[in-house]
Amino acid sequence: MEQRKHWWNGKWGRLARKDIYLRTNGDQWYVEQRAGGSDGASHFFECDSEDAALDMIRALFNGPDDWRELSVRPPR
C-alpha cells in the first residue's frame, strides 16, 4: 500500500489531534481518518477512484479545524 497524501488539523495533543491519510493499492483507494495521534482510533473508507477518495476527504475537512497538507516522501 502506498501513502499518497497526509493532512493534519494543526493541533497538538492526544485529544485534539486529527489526521487524514490518502492511500492506494492497485486500483483501490483508501482514506484513513484518525483521531488522537499515532495511538488514536481510526476509521477507514474504501473508494473506487482517486476522485471519490478526494471527495470523501473534502467532506471530512468540514468543521472548525485548519487542515494542513504534510509532505509525503516519494516511493523508492
mmCIF file of the N, C-alpha and C atoms, coordinates in Angstrom:
data_MODEL
# 
_entry.id   MODEL 
# 
loop_
_atom_site.group_PDB 
_atom_site.id 
_atom_site.type_symbol 
_atom_site.label_atom_id 
_atom_site.label_alt_id 
_atom_site.label_comp_id 
_atom_site.label_asym_id 
_atom_site.label_entity_id 
_atom_site.label_seq_id 
_atom_site.pdbx_PDB_ins_code 
_atom_site.Cartn_x 
_atom_site.Cartn_y 
_atom_site.Cartn_z 
_atom_site.occupancy 
_atom_site.B_iso_or_equiv 
_atom_site.pdbx_formal_charge 
_atom_site.auth_seq_id 
_atom_site.auth_comp_id 
_atom_site.auth_asym_id 
_atom_site.auth_atom_id 
_atom_site.pdbx_PDB_model_num 
ATOM 1   N N  . MET A 1 1  ? 0.856   -1.174 0.000  1.00 0.00 ? 1  MET A N  1 
ATOM 2   C CA . MET A 1 1  ? 0.000   0.000  0.000  1.00 0.00 ? 1  MET A CA 1 
ATOM 3   C C  . MET A 1 1  ? 0.897   1.230  0.000  1.00 0.00 ? 1  MET A C  1 
ATOM 4   N N  . GLU A 1 2  ? 0.535   2.195  -0.809 1.00 0.00 ? 2  GLU A N  1 
ATOM 5   C CA . GLU A 1 2  ? 1.331   3.416  -0.946 1.00 0.00 ? 2  GLU A CA 1 
ATOM 6   C C  . GLU A 1 2  ? 0.562   4.620  -0.383 1.00 0.00 ? 2  GLU A C  1 
ATOM 7   N N  . GLN A 1 3  ? 1.222   5.365  0.481  1.00 0.00 ? 3  GLN A N  1 
ATOM 8   C CA . GLN A 1 3  ? 0.614   6.587  1.015  1.00 0.00 ? 3  GLN A CA 1 
ATOM 9   C C  . GLN A 1 3  ? 0.855   7.720  0.037  1.00 0.00 ? 3  GLN A C  1 
ATOM 10  N N  . ARG A 1 4  ? -0.221  8.392  -0.363 1.00 0.00 ? 4  ARG A N  1 
ATOM 11  C CA . ARG A 1 4  ? -0.109  9.479  -1.329 1.00 0.00 ? 4  ARG A CA 1 
ATOM 12  C C  . ARG A 1 4  ? -0.139  10.854 -0.688 1.00 0.00 ? 4  ARG A C  1 
ATOM 13  N N  . LYS A 1 5  ? -1.017  11.052 0.313  1.00 0.00 ? 5  LYS A N  1 
ATOM 14  C CA . LYS A 1 5  ? -1.136  12.370 0.948  1.00 0.00 ? 5  LYS A CA 1 
ATOM 15  C C  . LYS A 1 5  ? -1.456  12.201 2.423  1.00 0.00 ? 5  LYS A C  1 
ATOM 16  N N  . HIS A 1 6  ? -1.176  13.264 3.180  1.00 0.00 ? 6  HIS A N  1 
ATOM 17  C CA . HIS A 1 6  ? -1.430  13.272 4.622  1.00 0.00 ? 6  HIS A CA 1 
ATOM 18  C C  . HIS A 1 6  ? -1.804  14.686 5.016  1.00 0.00 ? 6  HIS A C  1 
ATOM 19  N N  . TRP A 1 7  ? -2.908  14.816 5.738  1.00 0.00 ? 7  TRP A N  1 
ATOM 20  C CA . TRP A 1 7  ? -3.336  16.117 6.262  1.00 0.00 ? 7  TRP A CA 1 
ATOM 21  C C  . TRP A 1 7  ? -3.422  16.030 7.779  1.00 0.00 ? 7  TRP A C  1 
ATOM 22  N N  . TRP A 1 8  ? -3.197  17.161 8.435  1.00 0.00 ? 8  TRP A N  1 
ATOM 23  C CA . TRP A 1 8  ? -3.201  17.262 9.890  1.00 0.00 ? 8  TRP A CA 1 
ATOM 24  C C  . TRP A 1 8  ? -3.999  18.503 10.263 1.00 0.00 ? 8  TRP A C  1 
ATOM 25  N N  . ASN A 1 9  ? -4.750  18.441 11.345 1.00 0.00 ? 9  ASN A N  1 
ATOM 26  C CA . ASN A 1 9  ? -5.593  19.581 11.723 1.00 0.00 ? 9  ASN A CA 1 
ATOM 27  C C  . ASN A 1 9  ? -4.824  20.682 12.448 1.00 0.00 ? 9  ASN A C  1 
ATOM 28  N N  . GLY A 1 10 ? -3.516  20.542 12.621 1.00 0.00 ? 10 GLY A N  1 
ATOM 29  C CA . GLY A 1 10 ? -2.698  21.598 13.204 1.00 0.00 ? 10 GLY A CA 1 
ATOM 30  C C  . GLY A 1 10 ? -2.750  21.686 14.716 1.00 0.00 ? 10 GLY A C  1 
ATOM 31  N N  . LYS A 1 11 ? -3.367  20.708 15.350 1.00 0.00 ? 11 LYS A N  1 
ATOM 32  C CA . LYS A 1 11 ? -3.487  20.742 16.810 1.00 0.00 ? 11 LYS A CA 1 
ATOM 33  C C  . LYS A 1 11 ? -2.625  19.649 17.434 1.00 0.00 ? 11 LYS A C  1 
ATOM 34  N N  . TRP A 1 12 ? -2.028  19.993 18.565 1.00 0.00 ? 12 TRP A N  1 
ATOM 35  C CA . TRP A 1 12 ? -1.179  19.059 19.292 1.00 0.00 ? 12 TRP A CA 1 
ATOM 36  C C  . TRP A 1 12 ? -1.985  18.430 20.425 1.00 0.00 ? 12 TRP A C  1 
ATOM 37  N N  . GLY A 1 13 ? -1.555  17.282 20.852 1.00 0.00 ? 13 GLY A N  1 
ATOM 38  C CA . GLY A 1 13 ? -2.185  16.624 21.991 1.00 0.00 ? 13 GLY A CA 1 
ATOM 39  C C  . GLY A 1 13 ? -3.099  15.501 21.553 1.00 0.00 ? 13 GLY A C  1 
ATOM 40  N N  . ARG A 1 14 ? -3.116  14.480 22.359 1.00 0.00 ? 14 ARG A N  1 
ATOM 41  C CA . ARG A 1 14 ? -3.869  13.272 22.033 1.00 0.00 ? 14 ARG A CA 1 
ATOM 42  C C  . ARG A 1 14 ? -5.351  13.543 21.828 1.00 0.00 ? 14 ARG A C  1 
ATOM 43  N N  . LEU A 1 15 ? -5.924  14.440 22.591 1.00 0.00 ? 15 LEU A N  1 
ATOM 44  C CA . LEU A 1 15 ? -7.360  14.687 22.494 1.00 0.00 ? 15 LEU A CA 1 
ATOM 45  C C  . LEU A 1 15 ? -7.735  15.583 21.316 1.00 0.00 ? 15 LEU A C  1 
ATOM 46  N N  . ALA A 1 16 ? -6.804  16.424 20.849 1.00 0.00 ? 16 ALA A N  1 
ATOM 47  C CA . ALA A 1 16 ? -7.137  17.410 19.821 1.00 0.00 ? 16 ALA A CA 1 
ATOM 48  C C  . ALA A 1 16 ? -6.666  17.026 18.421 1.00 0.00 ? 16 ALA A C  1 
ATOM 49  N N  . ARG A 1 17 ? -5.609  16.231 18.316 1.00 0.00 ? 17 ARG A N  1 
ATOM 50  C CA . ARG A 1 17 ? -5.004  15.949 17.009 1.00 0.00 ? 17 ARG A CA 1 
ATOM 51  C C  . ARG A 1 17 ? -5.896  15.045 16.160 1.00 0.00 ? 17 ARG A C  1 
ATOM 52  N N  . LYS A 1 18 ? -5.957  15.404 14.852 1.00 0.00 ? 18 LYS A N  1 
ATOM 53  C CA . LYS A 1 18 ? -6.650  14.584 13.864 1.00 0.00 ? 18 LYS A CA 1 
ATOM 54  C C  . LYS A 1 18 ? -5.778  14.515 12.612 1.00 0.00 ? 18 LYS A C  1 
ATOM 55  N N  . ASP A 1 19 ? -5.787  13.369 11.970 1.00 0.00 ? 19 ASP A N  1 
ATOM 56  C CA . ASP A 1 19 ? -5.037  13.162 10.736 1.00 0.00 ? 19 ASP A CA 1 
ATOM 57  C C  . ASP A 1 19 ? -5.939  12.490 9.715  1.00 0.00 ? 19 ASP A C  1 
ATOM 58  N N  . ILE A 1 20 ? -5.696  12.789 8.445  1.00 0.00 ? 20 ILE A N  1 
ATOM 59  C CA . ILE A 1 20 ? -6.367  12.117 7.341  1.00 0.00 ? 20 ILE A CA 1 
ATOM 60  C C  . ILE A 1 20 ? -5.291  11.677 6.361  1.00 0.00 ? 20 ILE A C  1 
ATOM 61  N N  . TYR A 1 21 ? -5.363  10.411 5.938  1.00 0.00 ? 21 TYR A N  1 
ATOM 62  C CA . TYR A 1 21 ? -4.383  9.839  5.022  1.00 0.00 ? 21 TYR A CA 1 
ATOM 63  C C  . TYR A 1 21 ? -5.083  9.359  3.763  1.00 0.00 ? 21 TYR A C  1 
ATOM 64  N N  . LEU A 1 22 ? -4.445  9.570  2.626  1.00 0.00 ? 22 LEU A N  1 
ATOM 65  C CA . LEU A 1 22 ? -4.898  9.028  1.354  1.00 0.00 ? 22 LEU A CA 1 
ATOM 66  C C  . LEU A 1 22 ? -3.885  7.976  0.921  1.00 0.00 ? 22 LEU A C  1 
ATOM 67  N N  . ARG A 1 23 ? -4.386  6.757  0.687  1.00 0.00 ? 23 ARG A N  1 
ATOM 68  C CA . ARG A 1 23 ? -3.502  5.656  0.288  1.00 0.00 ? 23 ARG A CA 1 
ATOM 69  C C  . ARG A 1 23 ? -4.100  4.930  -0.907 1.00 0.00 ? 23 ARG A C  1 
ATOM 70  N N  . THR A 1 24 ? -3.238  4.240  -1.641 1.00 0.00 ? 24 THR A N  1 
ATOM 71  C CA . THR A 1 24 ? -3.690  3.459  -2.786 1.00 0.00 ? 24 THR A CA 1 
ATOM 72  C C  . THR A 1 24 ? -2.990  2.114  -2.809 1.00 0.00 ? 24 THR A C  1 
ATOM 73  N N  . ASN A 1 25 ? -3.698  1.135  -3.373 1.00 0.00 ? 25 ASN A N  1 
ATOM 74  C CA . ASN A 1 25 ? -3.150  -0.197 -3.582 1.00 0.00 ? 25 ASN A CA 1 
ATOM 75  C C  . ASN A 1 25 ? -3.765  -0.709 -4.875 1.00 0.00 ? 25 ASN A C  1 
ATOM 76  N N  . GLY A 1 26 ? -3.003  -0.649 -5.953 1.00 0.00 ? 26 GLY A N  1 
ATOM 77  C CA . GLY A 1 26 ? -3.552  -1.013 -7.259 1.00 0.00 ? 26 GLY A CA 1 
ATOM 78  C C  . GLY A 1 26 ? -4.608  -0.005 -7.675 1.00 0.00 ? 26 GLY A C  1 
ATOM 79  N N  . ASP A 1 27 ? -5.795  -0.492 -8.005 1.00 0.00 ? 27 ASP A N  1 
ATOM 80  C CA . ASP A 1 27 ? -6.891  0.380  -8.423 1.00 0.00 ? 27 ASP A CA 1 
ATOM 81  C C  . ASP A 1 27 ? -7.772  0.820  -7.265 1.00 0.00 ? 27 ASP A C  1 
ATOM 82  N N  . GLN A 1 28 ? -7.484  0.364  -6.067 1.00 0.00 ? 28 GLN A N  1 
ATOM 83  C CA . GLN A 1 28 ? -8.311  0.684  -4.901 1.00 0.00 ? 28 GLN A CA 1 
ATOM 84  C C  . GLN A 1 28 ? -7.707  1.847  -4.127 1.00 0.00 ? 28 GLN A C  1 
ATOM 85  N N  . TRP A 1 29 ? -8.557  2.749  -3.653 1.00 0.00 ? 29 TRP A N  1 
ATOM 86  C CA . TRP A 1 29 ? -8.131  3.915  -2.887 1.00 0.00 ? 29 TRP A CA 1 
ATOM 87  C C  . TRP A 1 29 ? -8.687  3.832  -1.481 1.00 0.00 ? 29 TRP A C  1 
ATOM 88  N N  . TYR A 1 30 ? -7.922  4.279  -0.504 1.00 0.00 ? 30 TYR A N  1 
ATOM 89  C CA . TYR A 1 30 ? -8.302  4.199  0.904  1.00 0.00 ? 30 TYR A CA 1 
ATOM 90  C C  . TYR A 1 30 ? -8.104  5.549  1.584  1.00 0.00 ? 30 TYR A C  1 
ATOM 91  N N  . VAL A 1 31 ? -9.052  5.901  2.433  1.00 0.00 ? 31 VAL A N  1 
ATOM 92  C CA . VAL A 1 31 ? -8.962  7.101  3.252  1.00 0.00 ? 31 VAL A CA 1 
ATOM 93  C C  . VAL A 1 31 ? -8.982  6.642  4.705  1.00 0.00 ? 31 VAL A C  1 
ATOM 94  N N  . GLU A 1 32 ? -8.016  7.106  5.487  1.00 0.00 ? 32 GLU A N  1 
ATOM 95  C CA . GLU A 1 32 ? -7.990  6.832  6.925  1.00 0.00 ? 32 GLU A CA 1 
ATOM 96  C C  . GLU A 1 32 ? -8.202  8.151  7.655  1.00 0.00 ? 32 GLU A C  1 
ATOM 97  N N  . GLN A 1 33 ? -9.180  8.173  8.523  1.00 0.00 ? 33 GLN A N  1 
ATOM 98  C CA . GLN A 1 33 ? -9.441  9.318  9.399  1.00 0.00 ? 33 GLN A CA 1 
ATOM 99  C C  . GLN A 1 33 ? -9.042  8.874  10.804 1.00 0.00 ? 33 GLN A C  1 
ATOM 100 N N  . ARG A 1 34 ? -8.026  9.547  11.368 1.00 0.00 ? 34 ARG A N  1 
ATOM 101 C CA . ARG A 1 34 ? -7.507  9.148  12.684 1.00 0.00 ? 34 ARG A CA 1 
ATOM 102 C C  . ARG A 1 34 ? -7.643  10.301 13.672 1.00 0.00 ? 34 ARG A C  1 
ATOM 103 N N  . ALA A 1 35 ? -8.135  10.007 14.857 1.00 0.00 ? 35 ALA A N  1 
ATOM 104 C CA . ALA A 1 35 ? -8.241  10.984 15.947 1.00 0.00 ? 35 ALA A CA 1 
ATOM 105 C C  . ALA A 1 35 ? -7.381  10.506 17.100 1.00 0.00 ? 35 ALA A C  1 
ATOM 106 N N  . GLY A 1 36 ? -6.564  11.404 17.649 1.00 0.00 ? 36 GLY A N  1 
ATOM 107 C CA . GLY A 1 36 ? -5.774  11.047 18.817 1.00 0.00 ? 36 GLY A CA 1 
ATOM 108 C C  . GLY A 1 36 ? -4.331  10.698 18.555 1.00 0.00 ? 36 GLY A C  1 
ATOM 109 N N  . GLY A 1 37 ? -3.785  11.072 17.424 1.00 0.00 ? 37 GLY A N  1 
ATOM 110 C CA . GLY A 1 37 ? -2.384  10.798 17.147 1.00 0.00 ? 37 GLY A CA 1 
ATOM 111 C C  . GLY A 1 37 ? -2.130  9.356  16.779 1.00 0.00 ? 37 GLY A C  1 
ATOM 112 N N  . SER A 1 38 ? -0.870  8.933  16.861 1.00 0.00 ? 38 SER A N  1 
ATOM 113 C CA . SER A 1 38 ? -0.498  7.598  16.405 1.00 0.00 ? 38 SER A CA 1 
ATOM 114 C C  . SER A 1 38 ? -1.156  6.475  17.194 1.00 0.00 ? 38 SER A C  1 
ATOM 115 N N  . ASP A 1 39 ? -1.547  6.735  18.423 1.00 0.00 ? 39 ASP A N  1 
ATOM 116 C CA . ASP A 1 39 ? -2.227  5.719  19.233 1.00 0.00 ? 39 ASP A CA 1 
ATOM 117 C C  . ASP A 1 39 ? -3.745  5.876  19.212 1.00 0.00 ? 39 ASP A C  1 
ATOM 118 N N  . GLY A 1 40 ? -4.247  6.762  18.380 1.00 0.00 ? 40 GLY A N  1 
ATOM 119 C CA . GLY A 1 40 ? -5.670  7.069  18.364 1.00 0.00 ? 40 GLY A CA 1 
ATOM 120 C C  . GLY A 1 40 ? -6.504  6.052  17.613 1.00 0.00 ? 40 GLY A C  1 
ATOM 121 N N  . ALA A 1 41 ? -7.781  6.349  17.536 1.00 0.00 ? 41 ALA A N  1 
ATOM 122 C CA . ALA A 1 41 ? -8.742  5.490  16.842 1.00 0.00 ? 41 ALA A CA 1 
ATOM 123 C C  . ALA A 1 41 ? -8.868  5.924  15.388 1.00 0.00 ? 41 ALA A C  1 
ATOM 124 N N  . SER A 1 42 ? -8.985  4.945  14.488 1.00 0.00 ? 42 SER A N  1 
ATOM 125 C CA . SER A 1 42 ? -9.083  5.221  13.055 1.00 0.00 ? 42 SER A CA 1 
ATOM 126 C C  . SER A 1 42 ? -10.387 4.692  12.486 1.00 0.00 ? 42 SER A C  1 
ATOM 127 N N  . HIS A 1 43 ? -10.862 5.395  11.466 1.00 0.00 ? 43 HIS A N  1 
ATOM 128 C CA . HIS A 1 43 ? -11.970 4.938  10.639 1.00 0.00 ? 43 HIS A CA 1 
ATOM 129 C C  . HIS A 1 43 ? -11.428 4.848  9.222  1.00 0.00 ? 43 HIS A C  1 
ATOM 130 N N  . PHE A 1 44 ? -11.779 3.778  8.520  1.00 0.00 ? 44 PHE A N  1 
ATOM 131 C CA . PHE A 1 44 ? -11.267 3.540  7.177  1.00 0.00 ? 44 PHE A CA 1 
ATOM 132 C C  . PHE A 1 44 ? -12.405 3.556  6.169  1.00 0.00 ? 44 PHE A C  1 
ATOM 133 N N  . PHE A 1 45 ? -12.125 4.131  4.999  1.00 0.00 ? 45 PHE A N  1 
ATOM 134 C CA . PHE A 1 45 ? -13.097 4.207  3.916  1.00 0.00 ? 45 PHE A CA 1 
ATOM 135 C C  . PHE A 1 45 ? -12.427 3.684  2.651  1.00 0.00 ? 45 PHE A C  1 
ATOM 136 N N  . GLU A 1 46 ? -13.102 2.803  1.920  1.00 0.00 ? 46 GLU A N  1 
ATOM 137 C CA . GLU A 1 46 ? -12.611 2.306  0.639  1.00 0.00 ? 46 GLU A CA 1 
ATOM 138 C C  . GLU A 1 46 ? -13.317 3.057  -0.472 1.00 0.00 ? 46 GLU A C  1 
ATOM 139 N N  . CYS A 1 47 ? -12.550 3.441  -1.495 1.00 0.00 ? 47 CYS A N  1 
ATOM 140 C CA . CYS A 1 47 ? -13.106 4.201  -2.610 1.00 0.00 ? 47 CYS A CA 1 
ATOM 141 C C  . CYS A 1 47 ? -12.646 3.558  -3.916 1.00 0.00 ? 47 CYS A C  1 
ATOM 142 N N  . ASP A 1 48 ? -13.478 3.655  -4.949 1.00 0.00 ? 48 ASP A N  1 
ATOM 143 C CA . ASP A 1 48 ? -13.166 3.037  -6.240 1.00 0.00 ? 48 ASP A CA 1 
ATOM 144 C C  . ASP A 1 48 ? -12.261 3.882  -7.129 1.00 0.00 ? 48 ASP A C  1 
ATOM 145 N N  . SER A 1 49 ? -12.091 5.168  -6.792 1.00 0.00 ? 49 SER A N  1 
ATOM 146 C CA . SER A 1 49 ? -11.260 6.037  -7.622 1.00 0.00 ? 49 SER A CA 1 
ATOM 147 C C  . SER A 1 49 ? -10.610 7.106  -6.748 1.00 0.00 ? 49 SER A C  1 
ATOM 148 N N  . GLU A 1 50 ? -9.585  7.736  -7.296 1.00 0.00 ? 50 GLU A N  1 
ATOM 149 C CA . GLU A 1 50 ? -8.926  8.827  -6.577 1.00 0.00 ? 50 GLU A CA 1 
ATOM 150 C C  . GLU A 1 50 ? -9.901  9.985  -6.375 1.00 0.00 ? 50 GLU A C  1 
ATOM 151 N N  . ASP A 1 51 ? -10.704 10.282 -7.393 1.00 0.00 ? 51 ASP A N  1 
ATOM 152 C CA . ASP A 1 51 ? -11.678 11.373 -7.272 1.00 0.00 ? 51 ASP A CA 1 
ATOM 153 C C  . ASP A 1 51 ? -12.673 11.113 -6.145 1.00 0.00 ? 51 ASP A C  1 
ATOM 154 N N  . ALA A 1 52 ? -13.152 9.874  -6.035 1.00 0.00 ? 52 ALA A N  1 
ATOM 155 C CA . ALA A 1 52 ? -14.088 9.531  -4.958 1.00 0.00 ? 52 ALA A CA 1 
ATOM 156 C C  . ALA A 1 52 ? -13.414 9.674  -3.600 1.00 0.00 ? 52 ALA A C  1 
ATOM 157 N N  . ALA A 1 53 ? -12.144 9.266  -3.511 1.00 0.00 ? 53 ALA A N  1 
ATOM 158 C CA . ALA A 1 53 ? -11.409 9.389  -2.250 1.00 0.00 ? 53 ALA A CA 1 
ATOM 159 C C  . ALA A 1 53 ? -11.212 10.860 -1.882 1.00 0.00 ? 53 ALA A C  1 
ATOM 160 N N  . LEU A 1 54 ? -10.886 11.698 -2.857 1.00 0.00 ? 54 LEU A N  1 
ATOM 161 C CA . LEU A 1 54 ? -10.700 13.128 -2.587 1.00 0.00 ? 54 LEU A CA 1 
ATOM 162 C C  . LEU A 1 54 ? -12.022 13.789 -2.197 1.00 0.00 ? 54 LEU A C  1 
ATOM 163 N N  . ASP A 1 55 ? -13.127 13.347 -2.787 1.00 0.00 ? 55 ASP A N  1 
ATOM 164 C CA . ASP A 1 55 ? -14.442 13.851 -2.369 1.00 0.00 ? 55 ASP A CA 1 
ATOM 165 C C  . ASP A 1 55 ? -14.712 13.499 -0.912 1.00 0.00 ? 55 ASP A C  1 
ATOM 166 N N  . MET A 1 56 ? -14.367 12.277 -0.512 1.00 0.00 ? 56 MET A N  1 
ATOM 167 C CA . MET A 1 56 ? -14.536 11.845 0.880  1.00 0.00 ? 56 MET A CA 1 
ATOM 168 C C  . MET A 1 56 ? -13.686 12.714 1.808  1.00 0.00 ? 56 MET A C  1 
ATOM 169 N N  . ILE A 1 57 ? -12.466 12.971 1.411  1.00 0.00 ? 57 ILE A N  1 
ATOM 170 C CA . ILE A 1 57 ? -11.563 13.792 2.225  1.00 0.00 ? 57 ILE A CA 1 
ATOM 171 C C  . ILE A 1 57 ? -12.099 15.214 2.369  1.00 0.00 ? 57 ILE A C  1 
ATOM 172 N N  . ARG A 1 58 ? -12.583 15.792 1.283  1.00 0.00 ? 58 ARG A N  1 
ATOM 173 C CA . ARG A 1 58 ? -13.159 17.145 1.364  1.00 0.00 ? 58 ARG A CA 1 
ATOM 174 C C  . ARG A 1 58 ? -14.332 17.170 2.341  1.00 0.00 ? 58 ARG A C  1 
ATOM 175 N N  . ALA A 1 59 ? -15.133 16.127 2.353  1.00 0.00 ? 59 ALA A N  1 
ATOM 176 C CA . ALA A 1 59 ? -16.259 16.053 3.296  1.00 0.00 ? 59 ALA A CA 1 
ATOM 177 C C  . ALA A 1 59 ? -15.745 15.960 4.732  1.00 0.00 ? 59 ALA A C  1 
ATOM 178 N N  . LEU A 1 60 ? -14.633 15.257 4.944  1.00 0.00 ? 60 LEU A N  1 
ATOM 179 C CA . LEU A 1 60 ? -14.070 15.111 6.292  1.00 0.00 ? 60 LEU A CA 1 
ATOM 180 C C  . LEU A 1 60 ? -13.445 16.418 6.781  1.00 0.00 ? 60 LEU A C  1 
ATOM 181 N N  . PHE A 1 61 ? -13.071 17.307 5.861  1.00 0.00 ? 61 PHE A N  1 
ATOM 182 C CA . PHE A 1 61 ? -12.481 18.592 6.240  1.00 0.00 ? 61 PHE A CA 1 
ATOM 183 C C  . PHE A 1 61 ? -13.498 19.548 6.858  1.00 0.00 ? 61 PHE A C  1 
ATOM 184 N N  . ASN A 1 62 ? -14.783 19.284 6.700  1.00 0.00 ? 62 ASN A N  1 
ATOM 185 C CA . ASN A 1 62 ? -15.809 20.186 7.235  1.00 0.00 ? 62 ASN A CA 1 
ATOM 186 C C  . ASN A 1 62 ? -15.658 20.340 8.740  1.00 0.00 ? 62 ASN A C  1 
ATOM 187 N N  . GLY A 1 63 ? -15.801 21.552 9.216  1.00 0.00 ? 63 GLY A N  1 
ATOM 188 C CA . GLY A 1 63 ? -15.680 21.825 10.644 1.00 0.00 ? 63 GLY A CA 1 
ATOM 189 C C  . GLY A 1 63 ? -14.704 22.944 10.906 1.00 0.00 ? 63 GLY A C  1 
ATOM 190 N N  . PRO A 1 64 ? -14.418 23.179 12.173 1.00 0.00 ? 64 PRO A N  1 
ATOM 191 C CA . PRO A 1 64 ? -13.604 24.339 12.554 1.00 0.00 ? 64 PRO A CA 1 
ATOM 192 C C  . PRO A 1 64 ? -12.090 24.146 12.400 1.00 0.00 ? 64 PRO A C  1 
ATOM 193 N N  . ASP A 1 65 ? -11.631 22.941 12.095 1.00 0.00 ? 65 ASP A N  1 
ATOM 194 C CA . ASP A 1 65 ? -10.185 22.690 12.044 1.00 0.00 ? 65 ASP A CA 1 
ATOM 195 C C  . ASP A 1 65 ? -9.531  23.371 10.853 1.00 0.00 ? 65 ASP A C  1 
ATOM 196 N N  . ASP A 1 66 ? -8.253  23.729 11.022 1.00 0.00 ? 66 ASP A N  1 
ATOM 197 C CA . ASP A 1 66 ? -7.444  24.359 9.987  1.00 0.00 ? 66 ASP A CA 1 
ATOM 198 C C  . ASP A 1 66 ? -6.510  23.295 9.412  1.00 0.00 ? 66 ASP A C  1 
ATOM 199 N N  . TRP A 1 67 ? -6.983  22.557 8.415  1.00 0.00 ? 67 TRP A N  1 
ATOM 200 C CA . TRP A 1 67 ? -6.231  21.427 7.880  1.00 0.00 ? 67 TRP A CA 1 
ATOM 201 C C  . TRP A 1 67 ? -5.019  21.881 7.080  1.00 0.00 ? 67 TRP A C  1 
ATOM 202 N N  . ARG A 1 68 ? -3.905  21.147 7.251  1.00 0.00 ? 68 ARG A N  1 
ATOM 203 C CA . ARG A 1 68 ? -2.652  21.419 6.541  1.00 0.00 ? 68 ARG A CA 1 
ATOM 204 C C  . ARG A 1 68 ? -2.179  20.128 5.896  1.00 0.00 ? 68 ARG A C  1 
ATOM 205 N N  . GLU A 1 69 ? -1.751  20.237 4.654  1.00 0.00 ? 69 GLU A N  1 
ATOM 206 C CA . GLU A 1 69 ? -1.193  19.064 3.993  1.00 0.00 ? 69 GLU A CA 1 
ATOM 207 C C  . GLU A 1 69 ? 0.267   18.924 4.404  1.00 0.00 ? 69 GLU A C  1 
ATOM 208 N N  . LEU A 1 70 ? 0.640   17.735 4.825  1.00 0.00 ? 70 LEU A N  1 
ATOM 209 C CA . LEU A 1 70 ? 2.020   17.432 5.167  1.00 0.00 ? 70 LEU A CA 1 
ATOM 210 C C  . LEU A 1 70 ? 2.657   16.706 4.000  1.00 0.00 ? 70 LEU A C  1 
ATOM 211 N N  . SER A 1 71 ? 3.940   16.909 3.812  1.00 0.00 ? 71 SER A N  1 
ATOM 212 C CA . SER A 1 71 ? 4.621   16.269 2.694  1.00 0.00 ? 71 SER A CA 1 
ATOM 213 C C  . SER A 1 71 ? 4.751   14.778 2.943  1.00 0.00 ? 71 SER A C  1 
ATOM 214 N N  . VAL A 1 72 ? 4.737   14.059 1.857  1.00 0.00 ? 72 VAL A N  1 
ATOM 215 C CA . VAL A 1 72 ? 4.901   12.605 1.885  1.00 0.00 ? 72 VAL A CA 1 
ATOM 216 C C  . VAL A 1 72 ? 6.121   12.286 1.051  1.00 0.00 ? 72 VAL A C  1 
ATOM 217 N N  . ARG A 1 73 ? 6.974   11.422 1.546  1.00 0.00 ? 73 ARG A N  1 
ATOM 218 C CA . ARG A 1 73 ? 8.176   11.034 0.784  1.00 0.00 ? 73 ARG A CA 1 
ATOM 219 C C  . ARG A 1 73 ? 7.774   10.258 -0.455 1.00 0.00 ? 73 ARG A C  1 
ATOM 220 N N  . PRO A 1 74 ? 8.404   10.544 -1.587 1.00 0.00 ? 74 PRO A N  1 
ATOM 221 C CA . PRO A 1 74 ? 8.080   9.785  -2.804 1.00 0.00 ? 74 PRO A CA 1 
ATOM 222 C C  . PRO A 1 74 ? 8.492   8.329  -2.645 1.00 0.00 ? 74 PRO A C  1 
ATOM 223 N N  . PRO A 1 75 ? 7.772   7.416  -3.322 1.00 0.00 ? 75 PRO A N  1 
ATOM 224 C CA . PRO A 1 75 ? 8.128   5.998  -3.222 1.00 0.00 ? 75 PRO A CA 1 
ATOM 225 C C  . PRO A 1 75 ? 9.508   5.736  -3.813 1.00 0.00 ? 75 PRO A C  1 
ATOM 226 N N  . ARG A 1 76 ? 10.186  4.730  -3.288 1.00 0.00 ? 76 ARG A N  1 
ATOM 227 C CA . ARG A 1 76 ? 11.533  4.378  -3.779 1.00 0.00 ? 76 ARG A CA 1 
ATOM 228 C C  . ARG A 1 76 ? 11.447  3.389  -4.906 1.00 0.00 ? 76 ARG A C  1 
# 
